[in-house]
Amino acid sequence: MKRIFLLLICALCIVHCALSQELNCNLTVSTPQIEGTNKQVFETLENDLETFMNSYRWTDLVYAENEKIDCNIMLLVSSVEDDKFTCELQVQASRPVYGSSYTTTLLNVRDKEFIFTYKEFDPIDINRSTFESNLTAVMAYYAYLIIGFDLDSYSRLGGQSAFATAEQIVNMCQSRSDENEVKGWRMELGSQRNRYSIISNIMDDRFKPLREFYYEYHRLALDNMATNVDNARAKIAEKISVLRDLNRQNPSAPFIITFLDAKNDELVNIFAGGTSEEKKKVYELLTDIDPTRQSIYDGINRER
């Protein structure tokens, strides 16, 4: 009887763990610029990092298997010297849209300043009090950013706790002794779209209207597209002026650009089928805020 009881407890623990992890992460380490190096170290890093991202419990929330957040992370390694890796990082996350087979991009970020030290078979884990490894600090930061945006898309300001943790990681990592590893964690001239600047915007009350729009865009509009596409599109057209208002007060703010990095193609597809008034309003707004992507936004006015 005791043995059966213990087996039951173990089974419950396994089920609980299976329901706990938040991410369904596909992680790739790409090394096209690396020659004459033992490739095994990159395979080990890739496997261990993916396992870490998918098995670590980032929050106290419980996720069923089909609720996990789909995300893709690519490390593009440009050089390795004395176990010091210099990389770029591409982070993408998405979620399903209710009542459809469509998935919407939540986050699409390129991090150009990622340097860390790693030896093959180094344990990949977190010390939450120090985040002494820059590798796991950056991975943890993006895990919480992904979770925060996902939660914000389902409930108004729902990602606050996850974003607060990402901000704590930034604060802890600003005092790194290695000047190379500290890149991306501090406010820097000429580098507005780094880890520091993105989370600083998100946690700034001035940008709360954008977070609220993020919820309205996903939960009140996209998730209702399947039942009434015209009404859902009208909701986005009505609220999207928040981007222009914030941009006038904070030109080219990292949070605004991060939103458009994820949504530019989607906005074109949504409003290409809109009314003339909606097309005009959204096209003028987007090209005013984000003129470098005007050729993309021109798709709103193309004949379909």
LONUZA-685811 format. One record per residue: x, y, z of N, C-alpha, C, O in turn; residue number from 1. Coordinates in steps of 0.05 Angstrom, whole numbers, plus 5000, padded with zeros to 4 digits. Atoms other than C-alpha are relative to their C-alpha. Example, Ala and Ser with C-alpha at 12.3 -4.5 7.8 and 13.67 -1.06 7.14 Angstrom:
LONUZA-685811
n.u,n.v,n.w,ca.u,ca.v,ca.w,c.u,c.v,c.w,o.u,o.v,o.w,num
5018,4976,5000,5246,4910,5156,5018,5024,5000,5039,5024,5013,1
4984,4976,4999,5273,4979,5143,4985,5022,5014,4995,5044,5018,2
END
This chain:
LONUZA-685811
n.u,n.v,n.w,ca.u,ca.v,ca.w,c.u,c.v,c.w,o.u,o.v,o.w,num
5017,4976,5000,5000,5000,5000,5017,5025,5000,5012,5045,4986,1
4982,4977,4998,5056,5047,5019,5014,5005,4973,5018,5028,4964,2
4987,4998,5025,5090,5032,4953,4982,5013,4979,4991,5029,4963,3
5020,4989,5018,5027,5048,4914,4997,5030,5005,4994,5046,4986,4
5003,4972,4993,5020,5113,4952,5024,5017,4990,5020,5039,4979,5
4976,4986,5009,5092,5133,4936,5000,5003,4969,5007,5024,4959,6
5002,4998,5029,5081,5117,4863,4980,5021,4991,4984,5035,4971,7
5020,4980,5006,5019,5160,4863,5011,5028,5003,5006,5046,4987,8
4988,4974,4995,5056,5218,4893,5020,5007,4978,5020,5030,4969,9
4980,4995,5022,5112,5211,4841,4985,5007,4974,4993,5025,4960,10
5015,4995,5024,5060,5209,4786,4988,5029,5000,4988,5043,4980,11
5011,4973,4997,5027,5272,4812,5021,5021,4996,5017,5042,4984,12
4978,4981,5003,5094,5307,4816,5008,5003,4971,5014,5025,4961,13
4993,4999,5028,5109,5288,4744,4980,5016,4985,4987,5032,4968,14
5021,4985,5013,5042,5315,4721,5003,5029,5006,5000,5046,4988,15
4997,4972,4993,5053,5379,4760,5023,5013,4985,5020,5036,4976,16
4978,4989,5014,5121,5389,4730,4994,5004,4970,5002,5024,4958,17
5007,4998,5029,5094,5376,4660,4981,5024,4995,4981,5035,4973,18
5019,4977,5003,5041,5430,4672,5013,5026,5009,4999,5047,5007,19
4989,4976,4988,5090,5480,4702,5016,5017,4980,5013,5042,4981,20
4983,4985,5018,5138,5500,4647,4984,5017,4981,4963,5009,4971,21
5015,4981,5016,5118,5560,4606,5007,5000,4971,4990,5008,4954,22
4990,4995,5028,5159,5557,4542,5001,4974,4984,5008,4953,4994,23
4995,5020,5020,5159,5514,4480,5020,5012,4981,5013,5024,4961,24
4979,4985,5014,5226,5539,4455,5016,4983,4981,5026,4962,4988,25
4982,5012,5020,5262,5520,4392,5025,5017,4998,5024,5040,4989,26
4975,4985,4999,5334,5542,4401,5021,4990,4981,5026,4965,4980,27
4980,5007,5020,5387,5543,4347,5025,5016,5004,5024,5040,5009,28
4974,4986,5000,5461,5559,4350,5011,4998,4972,5017,4976,4962,29
4991,4999,5028,5485,5581,4281,5029,5011,4999,5035,5031,5012,30
4971,4992,5000,5560,5586,4264,5011,5002,4972,5032,4991,4967,31
4990,4999,5027,5568,5603,4190,5027,5014,4997,5042,5010,4978,32
4975,4984,5001,5626,5650,4205,5024,4986,5014,5046,4995,5013,33
4979,5013,4984,5665,5600,4248,5012,4977,4983,4998,4960,4972,34
4986,5021,5015,5718,5557,4214,5021,4988,5018,5033,5001,5035,35
4978,5013,4986,5767,5506,4241,4997,4997,5030,5016,4996,5044,36
5006,5003,4971,5733,5499,4309,4985,4974,5005,4970,4965,4987,37
5015,5024,4993,5706,5438,4344,4971,5006,5001,4961,5021,5019,38
5029,4994,5002,5633,5440,4324,4984,4987,5022,4961,4995,5027,39
5015,5014,4979,5613,5393,4380,4992,5019,5023,4971,5016,5035,40
5006,4982,4979,5616,5450,4430,4974,5016,4994,4959,5022,5013,41
5024,4985,5008,5562,5487,4391,4975,4982,5002,4953,4991,5010,42
5022,5019,4997,5518,5425,4389,4992,4996,5029,4969,4995,5036,43
5005,5004,4971,5525,5415,4464,4986,5025,5011,4967,5023,5026,44
5012,4975,4991,5509,5489,4476,4971,5001,4991,4954,5009,5007,45
5027,4999,5010,5448,5485,4432,4981,4982,5015,4959,4990,5023,46
5017,5020,4987,5420,5422,4464,4995,5008,5029,4973,5007,5039,47
5002,4993,4971,5434,5445,4536,4984,5025,5004,4968,5027,5023,48
5015,4975,4997,5406,5515,4525,4970,4995,4994,4953,5006,5009,49
5028,5005,5006,5342,5489,4493,4987,4985,5023,4964,4991,5031,50
5011,5015,4977,5332,5440,4550,4996,5019,5024,4975,5017,5038,51
5003,4980,4978,5344,5496,4600,4976,5018,4997,4961,5021,5016,52
5022,4981,5005,5294,5543,4568,4973,4986,5004,4954,4998,5013,53
5026,5015,5000,5240,5489,4564,4994,4986,5026,4971,4980,5032,54
5005,5015,4975,5250,5455,4631,5000,5017,5025,4990,5009,5046,55
4999,4982,4976,5263,5514,4678,4972,5011,5005,4957,5018,4987,56
5026,4988,4993,5201,5538,4715,5004,5030,5006,5016,5037,5027,57
4994,4972,4998,5202,5613,4705,4981,5015,5018,4988,5036,5030,58
5020,4986,4984,5138,5632,4743,4986,4979,5017,4992,4955,5016,59
5016,5018,4984,5089,5602,4792,4974,4993,4985,4957,4978,4996,60
5024,5006,5015,5036,5598,4738,5001,4972,4989,5023,4960,4986,61
5002,5027,5010,5012,5531,4713,4991,5000,4971,4970,5012,4964,62
5006,5001,5028,5012,5518,4638,4995,4971,4992,5011,4953,4998,63
5004,5026,5013,4981,5458,4603,5018,4998,4976,5029,5019,4967,64
4982,5003,5022,5021,5429,4546,4992,5017,4976,5009,5029,4963,65
5009,4984,5024,4978,5464,4493,4999,5030,5006,4992,5045,4988,66
5000,4972,4993,4984,5530,4530,5028,5012,5000,5032,5036,5003,67
4972,4990,5000,5060,5535,4527,5004,5020,4978,4992,5019,4957,68
4995,4978,5019,5087,5596,4491,5020,4991,4979,5043,4985,4986,69
4981,5007,5021,5118,5581,4424,5020,5022,4995,5012,5045,4992,70
4979,4980,5005,5184,5616,4414,5024,4988,4986,5029,4964,4988,71
4976,5008,5014,5246,5613,4371,5022,5018,5007,5020,5043,5007,72
4976,4985,4993,5315,5635,4393,5023,4990,4983,5029,4966,4983,73
4976,5008,5015,5375,5636,4347,5024,5016,5009,5024,5041,5011,74
4974,4988,4994,5446,5650,4369,5017,4998,4975,5024,4977,4966,75
4982,4998,5023,5488,5673,4311,5028,5006,5010,5033,5029,5017,76
4973,4997,4989,5560,5663,4333,5018,5012,4979,5022,5000,4958,77
4982,4988,5019,5609,5710,4299,5029,4993,5007,5046,4993,4989,78
4972,5007,4993,5672,5691,4338,5000,4986,5027,4983,4990,5044,79
4994,5013,4974,5699,5648,4395,5030,5002,5005,5046,4993,4988,80
4972,4996,4993,5764,5665,4430,5003,4996,5030,4992,5011,5046,81
4995,5006,4971,5788,5635,4496,4973,4996,5014,4969,5007,5036,82
5026,5007,4989,5718,5608,4510,4981,5024,5002,4960,5022,5015,83
5018,4976,5000,5688,5678,4499,4985,5001,4973,4998,5003,4952,84
5017,5000,5024,5630,5677,4450,4989,5028,4995,4979,5041,5012,85
5012,4974,5009,5610,5739,4411,4977,4993,4981,4982,4980,4960,86
5023,5009,5015,5540,5732,4383,4980,5023,4995,4981,5044,5007,87
5025,4985,5002,5477,5764,4357,4978,4980,5008,4981,4956,5005,88
5021,5017,4990,5412,5738,4384,4974,5010,4987,4967,5033,4987,89
5027,4994,5012,5344,5735,4348,4980,4985,5017,4981,4961,5020,90
5020,5012,4982,5284,5723,4393,4972,5006,4988,4965,5029,4984,91
5027,4997,5011,5214,5711,4366,4981,4983,5018,4988,4962,5027,92
5021,5015,4985,5150,5690,4403,4973,5005,4987,4969,5026,4975,93
5026,4997,5013,5079,5679,4380,4979,4986,5018,4985,4972,5036,94
5022,5014,4986,5011,5657,4405,4978,4996,4980,4975,5010,4960,95
5023,5005,5018,4949,5628,4372,4979,5021,5002,4976,5033,5024,96
5023,4982,5000,4890,5671,4353,4975,4984,5003,4971,4964,4989,97
5024,5015,4994,4824,5647,4381,4983,4995,4976,4978,5013,4960,98
5019,5006,5021,4778,5611,4334,5012,4997,4972,4997,4997,4952,99
4988,5002,5026,4829,5604,4278,5026,4984,5001,5034,4976,5023,100
4974,5014,5001,4892,5568,4255,5023,5020,4999,5046,5012,4996,101
4980,4978,5002,4929,5635,4253,5016,5004,5026,5004,5002,5047,102
4984,4993,4976,4987,5651,4300,5010,5029,4995,5019,5036,4973,103
4991,4973,5001,5006,5723,4315,5027,5003,5014,5031,4992,5036,104
4973,4995,4988,5077,5747,4329,4997,5019,5024,4986,5041,5021,105
5000,4983,4976,5084,5775,4400,5025,5016,5003,5024,5039,5012,106
4974,4988,4995,5157,5792,4399,5019,4992,4977,5020,4969,4969,107
4980,5006,5020,5211,5797,4346,5024,5019,5004,5024,5042,4994,108
4978,4982,4990,5276,5825,4375,5027,4989,4990,5032,4965,4990,109
4973,5007,5008,5347,5826,4349,5019,5013,5020,5020,5038,5022,110
4981,4991,4980,5401,5833,4403,5028,4998,4988,5038,4976,4984,111
4974,5000,5013,5468,5853,4373,5023,5000,5019,5046,5000,5010,112
4978,4997,4981,5508,5856,4437,5000,4978,5021,4995,4983,5045,113
5002,5023,4982,5511,5787,4467,5028,4986,5001,5036,4974,4982,114
4973,5012,4996,5579,5764,4494,4999,4984,5026,4990,4994,5047,115
5000,5017,4976,5587,5707,4543,5024,4980,5000,5035,4975,4979,116
4978,5020,4998,5639,5657,4568,4987,4972,5005,4969,4969,5022,117
5012,5027,4998,5624,5583,4560,5021,4979,4992,5035,4982,4972,118
4984,5024,5007,5662,5517,4561,4981,4977,4997,4961,4975,5011,119
5017,5023,5005,5632,5453,4535,4995,4985,5026,5013,4980,5041,120
5010,5014,4977,5592,5417,4588,4998,5017,5026,4993,5007,5048,121
5005,4982,4977,5590,5478,4634,4970,4997,5007,4953,4997,4990,122
5028,5002,4992,5526,5471,4675,4985,5026,4993,4995,5048,4998,123
5016,4976,5007,5471,5518,4650,4977,5001,5021,4958,4986,5019,124
5020,4997,4979,5431,5541,4710,5000,5029,5009,5017,5045,5001,125
5003,4973,4991,5410,5604,4746,5005,5003,5029,4996,4987,5046,126
4998,4990,4972,5433,5636,4810,4985,5026,5001,4996,5047,4993,127
5018,4977,5001,5376,5684,4820,5010,5024,5016,5002,5047,5010,128
4990,4978,4984,5414,5726,4871,5022,5016,4987,5026,5039,4994,129
4978,4986,5012,5472,5743,4826,5000,5000,4969,5010,5019,4957,130
4999,5003,5029,5460,5720,4754,5029,5003,4990,5035,5018,4972,131
4972,4998,5005,5535,5709,4751,5008,4992,4971,5028,5002,4961,132
4995,5007,5027,5532,5677,4682,4985,5018,4981,4960,5020,4983,133
5013,4983,5019,5518,5726,4626,4982,4985,4981,4962,4995,4971,134
5015,5017,5018,5493,5669,4583,4972,4995,5012,4952,5000,4998,135
5026,5005,4988,5437,5650,4631,4985,5025,5007,4960,5025,5008,136
5013,4975,4994,5423,5722,4650,4985,5010,4976,4961,5018,4978,137
5013,4991,5024,5407,5740,4578,4977,4981,4993,4955,4991,4985,138
5022,5019,5005,5366,5676,4568,4976,5005,5018,4953,5004,5010,139
5021,4995,4981,5327,5690,4631,4985,5026,4994,4961,5028,4995,140
5012,4974,5007,5315,5763,4611,4979,4996,4977,4957,5005,4979,141
5018,5004,5022,5284,5741,4545,4977,4981,5006,4955,4984,4995,142
5022,5018,4992,5244,5685,4577,4979,5017,5014,4955,5013,5008,143
5019,4984,4986,5211,5736,4622,4987,5021,4982,4964,5028,4985,144
5012,4982,5019,5201,5785,4565,4979,4985,4983,4957,4996,4979,145
5020,5016,5016,5166,5730,4524,4975,4995,5017,4953,4999,5008,146
5022,5006,4983,5123,5710,4583,4984,5025,5006,4959,5025,5006,147
5014,4975,4994,5106,5783,4599,4983,5009,4977,4960,5016,4981,148
5016,4992,5023,5083,5799,4528,4977,4980,4996,4955,4989,4988,149
5021,5019,5003,5043,5735,4525,4977,5006,5020,4954,5006,5012,150
5020,4994,4980,5007,5751,4590,4986,5027,4995,4962,5029,4999,151
5012,4974,5007,4996,5824,4569,4980,4997,4977,4961,5012,4976,152
5018,5003,5023,4962,5798,4506,4973,4987,5008,4954,4988,4993,153
5025,5013,4991,4910,5759,4547,4986,5015,5022,4961,5012,5025,154
5014,4984,4979,4896,5807,4605,5014,5027,5002,5039,5029,4998,155
4989,4973,4999,4906,5881,4615,5022,5002,5021,5018,4998,5044,156
4976,4998,4983,4976,5892,4643,5006,4974,5015,5018,4974,5037,157
4996,5026,4987,4978,5818,4659,5028,4991,5003,5034,4974,5020,158
4972,5009,4999,5053,5812,4647,5017,5016,5020,5041,5014,5019,159
4985,4982,4983,5072,5861,4702,5022,4986,5016,5044,4995,5018,160
4981,5014,4983,5106,5810,4747,5023,4990,4984,5046,4991,4993,161
4978,5011,5018,5146,5778,4690,5018,5023,4991,5042,5020,4991,162
4984,4977,5008,5168,5846,4665,5017,5011,5023,5040,5019,5019,163
4985,4990,4976,5188,5867,4736,5024,4982,5005,5045,4993,5013,164
4977,5018,4997,5233,5805,4740,5021,5006,4979,5045,5006,4985,165
4980,4993,5021,5265,5823,4673,5014,5026,5007,5038,5028,5003,166
4987,4975,4992,5278,5893,4700,5020,4995,5023,5042,5007,5023,167
4982,5007,4978,5310,5863,4763,5026,4988,4988,5048,4994,4998,168
4976,5012,5012,5357,5822,4719,5017,5021,4987,5042,5021,4990,169
4985,4978,5012,5377,5885,4681,5015,5015,5022,5039,5021,5019,170
4988,4985,4979,5391,5921,4746,5024,4985,5012,5045,4997,5018,171
4978,5016,4988,5434,5864,4773,5024,4998,4981,5047,4996,4989,172
4979,5005,5020,5473,5857,4708,5015,5025,4992,5035,5024,4977,173
4987,4975,5008,5493,5930,4702,5028,5003,5014,5044,5020,5005,174
4975,4998,4985,5551,5919,4751,5020,4978,4992,5038,4973,5008,175
4981,5021,5008,5586,5864,4712,5028,5010,4998,5033,5033,4990,176
4972,4992,5000,5661,5866,4718,5012,5000,4972,5030,5015,4966,177
4991,5002,5028,5672,5847,4645,4986,5021,4983,4961,5020,4980,178
5012,4978,5015,5661,5909,4603,4986,4991,4974,4968,5004,4963,179
5013,5011,5024,5644,5866,4542,4972,4989,5007,4953,4993,4993,180
5025,5013,4993,5590,5827,4579,4979,5020,5010,4955,5014,5011,181
5019,4981,4989,5558,5890,4608,4985,5014,4977,4965,5028,4982,182
5014,4988,5023,5539,5913,4537,4972,4990,4998,4967,4966,5000,183
5029,5007,5003,5464,5914,4528,4985,5003,5026,4960,5004,5025,184
5013,4998,4974,5450,5920,4602,4997,5029,5010,4983,5034,5030,185
5000,4973,4991,5461,5995,4608,4989,5019,4978,4988,5012,4955,186
5007,4979,5019,5435,6059,4576,5025,5009,4986,5045,5016,4998,187
4976,4993,5016,5484,6073,4519,4992,5018,4977,4971,5015,4964,188
5004,4982,5022,5489,6129,4469,5002,4984,4974,5020,4968,4970,189
4999,5013,5026,5473,6105,4399,4990,4971,5000,4992,4957,4980,190
5010,5027,4998,5443,6040,4425,4974,5000,5015,4973,4990,5038,191
5026,4997,4986,5371,6054,4442,4984,4974,5003,4968,4972,5021,192
5017,5023,5000,5343,5986,4428,5015,4976,5012,5017,4955,4999,193
4987,5023,4986,5381,5943,4478,4982,4990,5022,4959,5000,5025,194
5016,5012,4979,5357,5902,4537,4991,5021,5020,4968,5021,5029,195
5006,4978,4980,5360,5962,4584,4977,5017,4990,4957,5022,5004,196
5019,4980,5009,5320,6009,4540,4973,4988,4995,4953,5002,5000,197
5026,5012,5005,5265,5960,4521,4984,4997,5026,4961,5005,5028,198
5015,5005,4975,5247,5940,4592,4995,5026,5015,4975,5029,5030,199
5004,4974,4987,5256,6012,4617,4974,5013,4989,4958,5024,5004,200
5024,4990,5012,5202,6033,4568,4975,4985,5010,4955,4997,5017,201
5023,5016,4993,5156,5976,4585,4991,5006,5029,4967,5007,5034,202
5006,4995,4972,5160,5991,4660,4994,5030,5006,4987,5037,5029,203
5005,4972,4996,5152,6066,4650,4970,5006,4997,4958,4998,4977,204
5028,4995,5000,5082,6091,4666,4991,5016,4975,4968,5015,4967,205
5007,4986,5024,5085,6136,4605,4991,4982,4977,4976,4990,4959,206
5006,5019,5021,5080,6074,4562,4978,4980,5007,4973,4961,4993,207
5022,5017,4992,5023,6042,4599,4978,4999,4979,4966,4978,4974,208
5021,5001,5021,4974,6063,4543,5008,4980,4977,4990,4969,4965,209
4992,5019,5021,5016,6021,4494,4996,4971,5009,4988,4954,4994,210
5006,5027,4990,5012,5960,4539,4970,4994,5000,4962,4972,4994,211
5029,5004,5000,4937,5970,4545,4991,4995,4971,4973,4979,4966,212
5007,5004,5028,4933,5976,4469,5008,4972,4991,4995,4959,4975,213
4990,5026,5006,4974,5912,4464,4979,4979,5008,4974,4960,4993,214
5022,5018,4991,4918,5876,4504,4976,5003,4981,4965,4983,4972,215
5024,4996,5017,4862,5908,4463,5005,4990,4972,4986,4979,4960,216
4994,5010,5027,4897,5891,4398,4997,4970,4998,4985,4960,4979,217
5001,5030,5001,4903,5817,4415,4974,4989,5010,4961,4974,4996,218
5023,5014,4987,4846,5799,4462,4973,5011,4989,4955,4995,4985,219
5025,4989,5008,4792,5847,4439,4996,5002,4970,4974,5005,4960,220
5001,4998,5029,4809,5851,4365,5007,4973,4986,4990,4960,4975,221
4991,5024,5014,4850,5792,4338,4983,4976,5008,4975,4960,4991,222
5014,5023,4991,4815,5741,4381,4970,5000,4992,4956,4980,4996,223
5028,4999,5010,4748,5764,4352,4998,5002,4970,4977,5005,4958,224
5000,4998,5029,4769,5766,4279,4984,4978,4987,4970,4982,4967,225
5014,5023,5012,4739,5697,4266,4970,5004,4999,4957,4993,4982,226
5029,4996,4999,4670,5721,4285,4990,5025,4987,4968,5026,4976,227
5008,4975,5013,4670,5792,4259,5025,5016,4993,5034,5033,5009,228
4974,4988,5008,4731,5815,4221,4998,5030,4997,5017,5044,5004,229
5002,4971,5003,4704,5885,4205,5000,5014,5027,5012,5035,5030,230
5001,4988,4973,4689,5900,4278,5027,4999,5013,5035,5018,5026,231
4974,5003,4987,4756,5873,4301,5020,5020,4987,5036,5032,5002,232
4982,4981,5014,4793,5915,4248,4994,5028,5009,5012,5044,5013,233
5008,4973,4992,4754,5976,4268,5010,5007,5028,5017,5030,5034,234
4990,4996,4973,4775,5967,4341,5030,5008,4999,5038,5026,5014,235
4971,4993,5002,4849,5968,4321,5003,5028,4988,5019,5044,4998,236
4999,4973,5012,4838,6029,4276,4993,5022,5019,5005,5044,5018,237
5008,4980,4980,4804,6065,4333,5022,5005,5020,5025,5028,5028,238
4981,4998,4978,4859,6052,4384,5029,5005,4992,5045,5013,5008,239
4972,5000,5008,4922,6053,4342,5013,5027,5001,5038,5029,5000,240
4989,4973,4998,4930,6128,4348,5018,5004,5025,5033,5023,5027,241
4983,4999,4977,4963,6114,4415,5029,4999,4992,5046,5011,5006,242
4972,5002,5010,5026,6097,4376,5010,5028,4992,5033,5035,4999,243
4991,4974,5008,5029,6166,4345,5002,5019,5023,5021,5035,5025,244
4999,4982,4977,5013,6202,4410,5025,4995,5016,5039,5014,5024,245
4976,5006,4985,5069,6166,4446,5025,5007,4985,5045,5016,4997,246
4976,4995,5016,5118,6174,4389,5006,5030,4999,5029,5038,4998,247
4996,4971,5000,5107,6250,4389,5013,5008,5026,5029,5027,5026,248
4988,4993,4974,5126,6252,4462,5027,4986,5004,5045,4996,5018,249
4975,5016,4997,5181,6198,4456,5008,4989,4973,5004,4966,4968,250
4994,5008,5028,5207,6196,4384,5017,4975,4999,5037,4972,5013,251
4985,5025,5005,5231,6127,4362,5005,4985,5026,5026,4972,5029,252
4997,5015,4975,5221,6098,4432,5003,4970,4995,4989,4960,4978,253
4995,5029,5005,5247,6026,4436,4975,4983,5002,4972,4964,4986,254
5024,5017,4997,5179,5998,4459,4982,5003,4975,4971,4984,4966,255
5016,4995,5024,5143,6030,4400,5012,4984,4976,4997,4971,4961,256
4987,5014,5022,5194,6002,4350,4998,4970,5004,4995,4955,4985,257
5003,5029,4994,5192,5934,4385,4972,4990,4992,4970,4968,4981,258
5027,5008,5008,5117,5932,4375,4998,4998,4970,4986,4979,4959,259
5002,5000,5029,5124,5950,4301,5017,4978,4988,5011,4968,4966,260
4984,5023,5009,5180,5899,4292,4984,4975,4998,4988,4958,4981,261
5016,5024,4999,5130,5846,4311,4975,5002,4982,4965,4981,4972,262
5027,4997,5012,5068,5875,4277,4999,5012,4973,4977,5014,4962,263
5003,4984,5025,5086,5912,4213,4987,4984,4978,4969,4994,4965,264
5012,5016,5022,5069,5855,4164,4970,4994,5007,4953,4995,4989,265
5027,5007,4992,5007,5836,4204,4981,5024,4996,4958,5021,4987,266
5016,4976,5003,4981,5908,4204,4993,5005,4971,4971,5013,4964,267
5005,4998,5028,4989,5910,4129,4978,4981,4991,4960,4989,4976,268
5020,5020,5008,4949,5846,4120,4973,5006,5011,4952,5001,4998,269
5026,4993,4987,4894,5870,4168,4987,5022,4984,4963,5021,4978,270
5013,4976,5011,4883,5938,4136,5000,5000,4970,4987,5018,4958,271
5003,5002,5030,4893,5918,4063,4971,4994,4993,4962,5000,4971,272
5028,5006,5005,4821,5894,4069,4981,5019,5014,4957,5014,5016,273
5017,4981,4985,4796,5955,4107,4986,5020,4982,4988,5019,4958,274
5014,4979,5014,4753,6014,4088,5021,5021,4991,5043,5021,5001,275
4982,4979,5009,4784,6073,4051,5009,5018,5023,5032,5026,5024,276
4993,4983,4977,4781,6114,4114,5020,4986,5019,5039,4999,5028,277
4981,5014,4983,4816,6060,4155,5027,4998,4988,5047,5002,5001,278
4974,5002,5014,4870,6050,4103,5015,5026,5001,5039,5027,5008,279
4987,4973,5000,4884,6125,4099,5011,5006,5028,5034,5015,5030,280
4992,4993,4973,4887,6134,4174,5024,4983,5009,5044,4994,5019,281
4979,5017,4990,4931,6074,4189,5026,5003,4984,5048,5003,4995,282
4976,4996,5017,4978,6084,4129,5015,5025,5008,5039,5025,5011,283
4987,4975,4993,4991,6156,4147,5013,4999,5028,5035,5009,5032,284
4989,5003,4973,5002,6139,4220,5025,4984,5000,5045,4992,5012,285
4977,5018,4999,5050,6082,4208,5024,5011,4985,5047,5009,4994,286
4977,4988,5014,5092,6118,4156,5011,5025,5014,5034,5031,5010,287
4991,4978,4984,5096,6178,4202,5018,4990,5023,5039,5002,5028,288
4986,5011,4977,5120,6136,4261,5025,4985,4991,5046,4986,5003,289
4980,5020,5008,5162,6086,4222,5007,5003,4970,5002,4985,4955,290
4996,4995,5029,5184,6117,4156,5019,4981,4986,5018,4978,4961,291
4980,5019,5012,5241,6067,4144,4986,4976,4988,4998,4962,4971,292
5014,5023,5011,5188,6014,4130,4977,5008,4982,4957,4994,4979,293
5022,4991,5017,5145,6055,4083,4993,4981,4977,4970,4977,4971,294
5005,5019,5022,5154,6005,4027,4983,4976,5009,4968,4965,4993,295
5017,5021,4989,5123,5952,4072,4971,5010,5003,4952,4997,4995,296
5026,4989,4995,5065,5997,4092,4985,5007,4974,4961,5010,4974,297
5013,4995,5026,5052,6013,4019,4981,4977,4993,4962,4981,4977,298
5017,5023,5005,5021,5943,4018,4971,5004,5009,4953,4990,4999,299
5027,4994,4991,4960,5972,4054,4983,5010,4976,4959,5005,4975,300
5014,4987,5022,4941,6010,3990,5001,4985,4974,4989,4994,4954,301
4998,5016,5025,4958,5957,3938,4974,4985,4995,4960,4977,5014,302
5024,5015,5008,4902,5924,3900,5004,4971,5006,5026,4960,5001,303
4998,5029,4993,4888,5853,3924,4983,4984,4981,4982,4959,4984,304
END
